[in-house]
Each structure stands twice: as structure tokens, then as C-alpha cells.
Amino acid sequence: MKNAIKLFSVLLIAGFLATGCKGPMGSPGKDANESCIQCHNPGVVDAKATEFELSKHSFGEAATEEAGNNTCGPCHLSESFKDVCKRNVPSTFTLNASTGKYANDYASSTSKAFGEINCFTCHGNLHTVYDSTDFKPLTTVAAVSMTMYKGAKTIDLTQDGSISNLCVKCHQPRPLTTSTTTSNGDVIDYAALVTSPTVLFYDNAVGNAAPNKVIPSYRTHVHYGSVGAIFAGQGGIQFAGTQTYTNSTHTTAASCIDCHMAPMTGKAGGHSFFAKGNFNSCNVTGCHSSAVTTSSTTLWVTPRTDIQTLLNSLATKINAVGAGTDILHSEPDATLNLWAGLTTKNFDGYLNIYDPSTNPAGVWKNPAASGSWTTAQKATNTALPIFPSLKNVTMGSIINFQMCLREYSLGIHNYKYTKALLQNSIEALTAAGY
């Protein structure tokens, strides 16, 4: 029903524009109706609108769930996204001198925290001249300040007129922040995870109190948008090891649209932004000299198998912290786990810590039981084993596991960088005794 309403709305608007345009709204000296049909015809806007119905940008429910949330809004809400782009909102953190706590500056105005992703989200110049030139410029192609590193690192993919920066603006990791109760709410010190690998990141003997800065929970993670960072070869916790941190050819020779907006095959390509099973752009002359298919050993099967093997190996090392009980959460249901099937145990990147609303089957005690839980829920939590202590090397490896799992392609986006993060994390954990 929701999609039917959307399609009806698109057609209604298209019809209104085609019949209701007045002369002054079109290009100078051009009939307005003639201007409108340059775009509003079966081969252009109509086709793109139909493709867009297949996109999660269209049918995802995040816009409804996050409406009113100006911190999640810049990636989930159309008006929020346009607002942070227009005002060039930085991804810095600012210390409140009176409270001693940090706040993430990357947020939209509260009054702009609404709106489903639509054509105007990315095509910020639509309905200006009312002809095909309105598709450009895009809302932003500026270099992307990484929120994960509170602006200290930048992603700038300059190929194809920097168009990939528009995608990376949202498809990037979120920062892992310290507790505002036991600490100051600042982004954690990622560098220390590498330089002091055996130092305790979380001490379970202390639990939900200082000096612990991060209290582990089911949702202790860097969110889901890791693909932009992995593609650019940025953002991972770069432990030293046998693998050097270099990038695959994709990072500089391809753009997001090359694969995700290739000519349609089935439900993939175009404005669906879906790439799985669509190799049309890969096989354009000048990219790959031999055709790429799901049977291609060198360009598809082998690299994906390598990364899957490394993900499974790293998961085993991380779970060794639990001394027989996995600390990583598994979910075989593909409707609940986008990454089901990418690892043997169907890990999703979460920690398997009890939470009555988000992980009621969690096997580890939540160190920070909420006062709002019922007596029964608190009793369930109390009966569970205490979550183990985590060293810096373990937390850094968990971040790398999350990033390399959630980039979804099993290394195709950037095989060399993905392999280095995984292999060197395995070696770092081995050196730490796991």
C-alpha cells in the first residue's frame, strides 16, 4: 500500500507539472510544457521513479522511525540531510564547559528533522530551470568529514566529478563514544587501541563505573555505514602486521555509480542503487578485460572466499575472550540480519549482551541494567554470566570486524584494505594471547 501511494503521488505530481506549468517557469523563450516533458516522460523521470521504488532509500522505514531525531536525521531524513549540507555542519565534537561533557555537532536543525528520501534529497537543483540541466549539480560532492573521527579524517573520492562523496556523506561509520555517565561522551581514542593493545579497554571487575569509559552493550558498534570508509581505505583500526594498508584499483578508478547505478538487470542497477548480480559496468570496455560473473575465480570467487575465511577466523579470535561462549551475536534470519550468510555463524556485528527490548535472548549479563526494566527482566539479567573484560586490541578488532562484515561485499569494494584490517587484527589478537 505504501509503495502504491508513493507511485500515485509521483504520477500525480508529474501530471500536475505537465499540465499546470506556466510560461515564466520554463526556460526563457521556451514553452513550459515543452520544458517539463524533457524530464517528465517515460524514458527519464518516469523510468527513474520506477527504479527508485526498488531502492531501500524509498521503501525503508527509517524516515518514519527517525522523524524528529535531528542527530540520526542527517542520514535518514531528507530535510535533515539537505540542512546539514546547506549549512556545512561540521562533524566535530564540542565540550560543554559547564557540564564537562562533549556533544556531537553533526546534527540538523530540529525543525528540519523529517522527510523520506526522495529525488530532491540528492538532486538539489531540481525544478530550477525546468529542463534536463536541473539534474546537476547534486546536493553535495564536497569532501566528506568523517563523523567517526570527529572530523580529523576526510574522505575525498574525486573520480567522476567527486559524485561518490554524495554517497559517502551518509554511508560512513558513526563514532564510538564514551559514556556520559562514567566519562565525558567524547569519541574514544582509536589510536590507543593500536599503540597500547594490552591495556584494558573495559574492566568487568569495575563494571558500570569509572574508570571504564565505554560500557559494553548489545549495540556497542560503529553503526552500519562502513562501506564508504572501506571503499576509500579509511577508518579502520590499523594494527601493524604482515599486510600493508593499500587500496584496490576500485578506490581510484571506480565510483559508486559505476556499480550501483549500472544499466538495470532485473531489480539491480539504475536508481534502485542495488548492485548485487549486476555486472554491467564491470564489463564495460576499459574496466575489466575479461567478463566478470559470479563464477569468475580471480575477480569474484577467490577474493570473496578469502575475506569470508578471514571474517570467520577473526570472529573465532574475538569470541575466545568468552572462554567458550561467543561474545559476538548471531542471527540466521536474513530479514533481521543484513549480513546473514556472510559468516559461518551468521554474525551481525552486535555483542550478545542481554537487553529485554533489543536482545532478549542475550547470553551475557548487561553491565548497565536500566532502572526502567521490570523486576523479572532484572532477575533474568542478574542470572547471566558477567561479560568479560576487553583489552584495547579486542575492541579494535571488534570495530574492524564490524566494518569489514558490514561493508557487505566480502571485500569486493576494496579487497586489499579489507584483507589488511582482518589479517592484521587476527595477528594482533594472537600476539595478545588469543
C-alpha positions as CSV (number, residue, x, y, z in Angstrom):
1,M,0.0,0.0,0.0
2,K,2.8,2.4,0.9
3,N,4.5,1.9,-2.5
4,A,1.2,2.3,-4.3
5,I,0.6,5.6,-2.5
6,K,4.1,6.7,-3.4
7,L,3.7,5.8,-7.1
8,F,0.3,7.6,-7.2
9,S,1.9,10.6,-5.7
10,V,4.8,10.6,-8.2
11,L,2.3,10.3,-11.1
12,L,0.0,12.9,-9.7
13,I,2.9,15.4,-9.3
14,A,4.2,14.6,-12.8
15,G,0.8,15.1,-14.2
16,F,0.4,18.4,-12.3
17,L,3.7,19.7,-13.6
18,A,3.0,18.6,-17.1
19,T,-0.4,20.4,-17.2
20,G,0.0,23.2,-14.8
21,C,3.3,24.9,-15.7
22,K,3.1,28.5,-16.8
23,G,5.4,30.2,-19.3
24,P,7.7,32.1,-16.9
25,M,8.5,28.8,-15.1
26,G,10.2,27.3,-18.1
27,S,13.5,28.2,-19.7
28,P,13.5,31.7,-21.3
29,G,11.8,31.7,-24.7
30,K,10.6,28.1,-24.3
31,D,7.1,26.8,-23.8
32,A,6.8,25.5,-20.2
33,N,5.0,22.3,-21.2
34,E,7.9,21.6,-23.6
35,S,10.3,22.1,-20.8
36,C,8.6,19.8,-18.4
37,I,8.4,16.9,-20.8
38,Q,12.2,16.9,-21.3
39,C,12.3,15.1,-17.9
40,H,8.7,14.1,-17.2
41,N,8.5,11.4,-19.8
42,P,8.6,7.6,-19.8
43,G,12.3,7.4,-20.6
44,V,13.6,9.8,-18.0
45,V,11.8,10.7,-14.7
46,D,9.1,8.1,-15.1
47,A,11.7,5.3,-15.5
48,K,13.9,6.6,-12.6
49,A,10.9,6.8,-10.3
50,T,10.0,3.2,-11.1
51,E,13.6,2.1,-10.4
52,F,13.6,4.1,-7.2
53,E,10.7,2.0,-5.9
54,L,13.2,-0.9,-5.7
55,S,15.6,1.1,-3.6
56,K,15.8,0.9,0.2
57,H,16.1,4.7,0.1
58,S,12.5,4.5,-1.0
59,F,10.8,1.7,1.0
60,G,12.9,1.7,4.1
61,E,11.0,2.7,7.2
62,A,13.8,4.8,8.8
63,A,12.3,8.1,7.7
64,T,9.2,7.3,9.8
65,E,11.1,5.8,12.7
66,E,13.6,8.7,12.9
67,A,11.3,11.6,12.3
68,G,12.0,14.3,14.8
69,N,15.5,12.9,15.5
70,N,18.0,15.6,14.4
71,T,21.1,13.5,15.1
72,C,20.2,10.4,13.1
73,G,18.3,12.6,10.7
74,P,21.2,13.8,8.5
75,C,21.4,10.3,7.0
76,H,17.8,9.1,7.4
77,L,15.7,12.2,6.7
78,S,15.6,14.2,3.5
79,E,15.2,17.6,5.0
80,S,17.9,16.9,7.7
81,F,20.4,15.8,5.0
82,K,19.8,18.9,2.9
83,D,20.0,21.1,6.0
84,V,23.5,19.8,7.1
85,C,24.7,20.1,3.5
86,K,23.4,23.7,3.1
87,R,24.9,24.9,6.4
88,N,28.1,22.8,6.0
89,V,27.6,21.4,9.5
90,P,30.9,20.0,10.9
91,S,31.4,16.5,12.3
92,T,33.3,17.9,15.3
93,F,32.6,17.3,19.0
94,T,32.3,20.3,21.3
95,L,33.0,20.4,25.0
96,N,30.3,22.0,27.2
97,A,32.4,23.8,29.8
98,S,29.6,23.8,32.4
99,T,28.8,20.1,32.2
100,G,32.2,18.8,31.2
101,K,30.5,16.7,28.5
102,Y,31.1,16.6,24.8
103,A,28.3,16.9,22.2
104,N,28.3,15.8,18.6
105,D,28.0,18.8,16.4
106,Y,26.8,16.9,13.4
107,A,23.1,17.4,13.6
108,S,20.4,19.1,11.7
109,S,18.1,21.8,12.9
110,T,15.2,20.2,14.9
111,S,12.7,21.9,12.6
112,K,14.2,20.0,9.6
113,A,14.1,16.5,11.2
114,F,11.6,15.0,8.8
115,G,11.0,13.7,5.3
116,E,11.6,10.5,3.4
117,I,14.5,10.3,1.0
118,N,13.3,11.4,-2.5
119,C,14.5,12.9,-5.7
120,F,15.2,16.3,-4.2
121,T,17.4,14.8,-1.5
122,C,20.3,14.2,-3.9
123,H,19.3,16.4,-6.8
124,G,19.3,19.7,-5.0
125,N,18.7,21.8,-8.2
126,L,15.5,20.2,-9.4
127,H,12.8,22.5,-10.7
128,T,15.0,25.5,-11.1
129,V,15.2,25.9,-14.8
130,Y,12.8,23.1,-15.6
131,D,14.9,21.2,-18.1
132,S,17.4,18.4,-18.0
133,T,20.1,20.6,-16.7
134,D,18.3,20.6,-13.3
135,F,19.7,17.1,-12.5
136,K,23.0,18.8,-11.7
137,P,24.6,20.0,-9.5
138,L,23.9,17.4,-6.9
139,T,23.2,18.5,-3.3
140,T,26.9,17.9,-2.4
141,V,30.0,16.5,-3.9
142,A,32.3,18.0,-1.3
143,A,35.0,16.0,0.5
144,V,33.4,14.2,3.5
145,S,34.5,14.9,7.0
146,M,34.3,11.6,8.9
147,T,32.0,11.6,11.8
148,M,33.7,8.5,13.3
149,Y,36.9,10.5,13.7
150,K,35.0,13.8,14.6
151,G,36.4,15.5,11.5
152,A,40.1,14.5,12.0
153,K,39.9,12.3,8.9
154,T,38.4,13.1,5.5
155,I,37.2,11.0,2.5
156,D,37.5,12.6,-0.9
157,L,36.8,10.4,-3.9
158,T,37.5,12.6,-6.9
159,Q,36.7,10.3,-9.8
160,D,33.5,11.0,-11.8
161,G,33.4,14.6,-10.6
162,S,33.5,13.6,-6.9
163,I,30.0,12.2,-7.2
164,S,30.8,9.3,-4.8
165,N,31.2,11.9,-2.0
166,L,27.4,12.3,-2.1
167,C,27.0,8.7,-1.2
168,V,29.8,8.6,1.4
169,K,28.2,11.6,3.2
170,C,25.8,9.1,4.7
171,H,27.4,5.7,4.0
172,Q,30.1,6.1,6.6
173,P,30.6,4.8,10.1
174,R,29.3,6.6,13.1
175,P,31.6,7.5,16.1
176,L,32.0,5.1,19.0
177,T,31.6,7.4,22.0
178,T,32.3,7.1,25.7
179,S,29.6,7.1,28.3
180,T,28.3,10.4,29.5
181,T,27.7,8.8,32.9
182,T,31.2,7.3,33.6
183,S,33.1,9.6,31.2
184,N,32.7,12.7,29.1
185,G,30.9,11.5,26.0
186,D,33.9,12.1,23.7
187,V,34.9,9.8,20.8
188,I,37.1,7.0,22.1
189,D,40.8,7.2,21.5
190,Y,41.1,4.9,18.4
191,A,44.9,5.4,18.3
192,A,45.3,3.9,21.7
193,L,43.7,0.7,20.6
194,V,46.8,0.3,18.4
195,T,49.6,1.8,20.5
196,S,48.5,0.1,23.8
197,P,46.9,-3.2,22.7
198,T,47.1,-5.0,26.0
199,V,45.7,-2.2,28.2
200,L,42.2,-2.8,29.5
201,F,39.5,-1.1,27.4
202,Y,36.8,-2.4,29.7
203,D,37.4,-3.9,33.1
204,N,34.5,-6.2,34.1
205,A,35.6,-6.1,37.8
206,V,34.6,-2.4,37.7
207,G,31.6,-2.7,35.5
208,N,29.3,0.3,35.1
209,A,31.6,2.9,36.7
210,A,34.7,4.9,36.1
211,P,37.4,4.5,35.0
212,N,35.5,2.4,32.4
213,K,34.7,4.9,29.6
214,V,32.6,2.6,27.5
215,I,30.1,0.2,29.0
216,P,29.6,-2.7,26.5
217,S,26.0,-3.3,25.4
218,Y,24.3,-5.2,22.5
219,R,24.6,-2.1,20.3
220,T,28.2,-1.2,21.0
221,H,29.3,-0.6,17.4
222,V,30.2,2.0,14.8
223,H,26.8,1.6,13.1
224,Y,26.2,0.3,9.6
225,G,27.6,2.7,7.0
226,S,31.1,1.2,6.9
227,V,31.1,0.8,3.1
228,G,32.2,4.4,2.3
229,A,35.2,4.2,4.6
230,I,36.2,0.7,3.5
231,F,35.9,1.7,-0.2
232,A,38.1,4.8,0.5
233,G,40.6,2.8,2.6
234,Q,39.9,4.9,5.7
235,G,38.6,4.5,9.2
236,G,39.8,1.0,10.3
237,I,41.9,0.3,13.3
238,Q,45.2,-0.2,11.6
239,F,47.2,-2.7,13.6
240,A,50.7,-3.4,12.3
241,G,51.1,-6.9,10.7
242,T,52.1,-8.8,7.7
243,Q,49.7,-7.0,5.5
244,T,50.3,-3.4,4.3
245,Y,47.4,-0.9,4.1
246,T,47.0,-0.3,0.4
247,N,43.9,0.0,-1.7
248,S,42.5,-1.9,-4.6
249,T,42.1,-0.3,-8.0
250,H,38.4,0.4,-7.3
251,T,39.3,3.1,-4.8
252,T,40.6,5.5,-7.5
253,A,39.3,4.0,-10.8
254,A,35.7,3.4,-10.0
255,S,32.9,5.4,-8.4
256,C,29.8,4.3,-6.5
257,I,27.5,4.9,-9.6
258,D,29.7,2.6,-11.8
259,C,28.4,-0.4,-10.0
260,H,25.3,0.7,-8.1
261,M,23.7,2.6,-11.0
262,A,24.7,0.4,-13.9
263,P,22.1,-0.3,-16.6
264,M,19.3,-2.3,-15.0
265,T,19.4,-6.1,-14.8
266,G,16.3,-7.4,-13.0
267,K,15.9,-5.3,-9.9
268,A,19.6,-4.2,-9.8
269,G,21.1,-1.0,-11.2
270,G,19.8,2.4,-12.1
271,H,18.0,4.3,-9.3
272,S,17.5,1.1,-7.4
273,F,21.2,1.6,-6.3
274,F,21.2,-2.2,-5.9
275,A,24.3,-3.8,-7.3
276,K,24.0,-7.5,-6.4
277,G,24.0,-9.6,-9.5
278,N,24.6,-6.7,-11.9
279,F,28.0,-6.8,-13.6
280,N,27.1,-4.4,-16.5
281,S,29.5,-1.7,-15.5
282,C,32.3,-4.2,-14.6
283,N,32.3,-5.5,-18.1
284,V,32.4,-2.2,-19.9
285,T,35.5,-1.9,-22.1
286,G,38.3,-0.3,-20.2
287,C,37.3,-1.7,-16.7
288,H,37.9,-5.4,-16.8
289,S,39.5,-7.1,-19.8
290,S,37.6,-10.3,-19.1
291,A,33.9,-10.6,-18.2
292,V,33.1,-10.6,-14.5
293,T,30.4,-13.1,-13.4
294,T,29.6,-14.9,-10.1
295,S,31.8,-17.7,-11.5
296,S,34.9,-15.6,-12.1
297,T,37.6,-17.1,-10.0
298,T,40.1,-14.3,-9.8
299,L,37.8,-11.3,-9.7
300,W,34.9,-12.7,-7.6
301,V,35.0,-16.2,-6.1
302,T,38.6,-16.2,-4.7
303,P,38.6,-12.8,-3.1
304,R,35.2,-13.2,-1.5
305,T,36.2,-16.6,-0.2
306,D,39.4,-15.2,1.2
307,I,37.6,-12.4,3.1
308,Q,34.9,-14.8,4.4
309,T,37.6,-17.1,5.7
310,L,39.3,-14.1,7.5
311,L,36.0,-12.9,8.9
312,N,35.3,-16.4,10.4
313,S,38.9,-16.6,11.7
314,L,38.7,-13.1,13.3
315,A,35.3,-13.9,14.9
316,T,36.8,-17.1,16.4
317,K,39.7,-15.0,17.9
318,I,37.3,-12.4,19.3
319,N,35.0,-15.0,20.7
320,A,37.9,-16.6,22.5
321,V,37.5,-13.8,25.0
322,G,34.3,-15.5,26.2
323,A,36.2,-18.7,27.0
324,G,33.7,-21.0,25.3
325,T,30.7,-18.7,25.0
326,D,30.6,-16.4,22.0
327,I,30.5,-12.6,22.7
328,L,29.5,-11.8,19.1
329,H,25.8,-12.0,18.3
330,S,24.4,-14.4,15.7
331,E,21.2,-14.0,13.7
332,P,20.4,-16.5,10.9
333,D,17.2,-14.8,9.9
334,A,18.0,-12.7,6.8
335,T,15.1,-10.4,7.4
336,L,16.7,-9.3,10.7
337,N,20.3,-9.7,9.7
338,L,21.5,-8.0,6.5
339,W,24.8,-9.9,6.7
340,A,23.3,-13.4,7.2
341,G,25.3,-15.9,5.3
342,L,28.5,-13.9,5.2
343,T,30.0,-15.8,8.1
344,T,29.5,-19.4,9.2
345,K,27.6,-18.5,12.4
346,N,25.7,-15.6,10.8
347,F,27.2,-12.8,12.9
348,D,25.7,-9.3,12.6
349,G,28.4,-7.3,14.4
350,Y,26.5,-6.8,17.6
351,L,27.6,-8.1,21.0
352,N,25.5,-10.9,22.5
353,I,24.6,-8.9,25.7
354,Y,21.1,-9.1,27.2
355,D,18.7,-6.3,26.6
356,P,14.9,-7.0,27.1
357,S,13.9,-4.9,24.1
358,T,16.7,-5.4,21.5
359,N,18.3,-8.7,22.5
360,P,16.1,-10.6,25.0
361,A,17.9,-13.9,24.2
362,G,21.3,-12.4,25.1
363,V,23.7,-14.8,26.9
364,W,25.8,-12.2,28.7
365,K,24.8,-10.0,31.7
366,N,24.2,-6.4,30.8
367,P,26.7,-4.3,32.9
368,A,24.3,-1.4,32.9
369,A,20.8,-2.7,33.7
370,S,18.2,0.0,33.1
371,G,16.1,1.3,36.0
372,S,13.1,1.0,33.7
373,W,13.4,-2.8,33.4
374,T,10.8,-4.9,35.2
375,T,11.7,-7.0,38.2
376,A,11.6,-10.1,36.0
377,Q,13.9,-8.6,33.4
378,K,16.4,-7.5,36.1
379,A,16.3,-11.0,37.5
380,T,17.0,-12.5,34.1
381,N,19.9,-10.2,33.6
382,T,21.4,-11.0,37.1
383,A,21.3,-14.7,36.4
384,L,23.5,-14.4,33.4
385,P,27.3,-14.7,33.4
386,I,29.3,-11.4,33.7
387,F,30.5,-10.1,30.4
388,P,34.3,-10.5,30.1
389,S,36.9,-7.7,30.3
390,L,38.1,-6.4,26.9
391,K,41.6,-5.3,26.0
392,N,42.2,-2.5,23.6
393,V,43.3,-5.0,20.9
394,T,39.9,-6.8,21.3
395,M,37.9,-3.7,21.0
396,G,39.9,-2.6,18.0
397,S,39.4,-6.0,16.4
398,I,35.6,-5.9,17.1
399,I,35.5,-2.5,15.2
400,N,37.4,-3.9,12.3
401,F,35.1,-7.0,12.2
402,Q,32.0,-4.8,12.2
403,M,33.4,-2.6,9.4
404,C,34.6,-5.5,7.2
405,L,31.4,-7.5,7.7
406,R,29.0,-4.6,7.2
407,E,30.6,-3.3,4.0
408,Y,28.6,-6.3,2.7
409,S,30.5,-7.2,-0.5
410,L,33.1,-9.6,1.2
411,G,35.9,-7.4,0.1
412,I,34.9,-6.5,-3.5
413,H,34.7,-2.8,-2.7
414,N,38.3,-2.7,-1.5
415,Y,39.9,-6.2,-1.2
416,K,43.4,-5.1,-0.2
417,Y,42.3,-2.8,2.6
418,T,39.7,-5.2,3.9
419,K,42.2,-8.1,3.9
420,A,44.8,-6.0,5.8
421,L,42.4,-5.0,8.5
422,L,41.2,-8.6,9.1
423,Q,44.6,-10.3,8.8
424,N,46.4,-7.8,11.0
425,S,43.7,-7.9,13.6
426,I,44.0,-11.7,13.8
427,E,47.8,-11.4,14.2
428,A,47.3,-8.7,16.9
429,L,44.9,-10.9,18.9
430,T,47.3,-13.8,18.5
431,A,50.1,-11.7,19.9
432,A,47.9,-10.8,22.8
433,G,47.3,-14.4,23.7
434,Y,44.0,-15.2,22.0
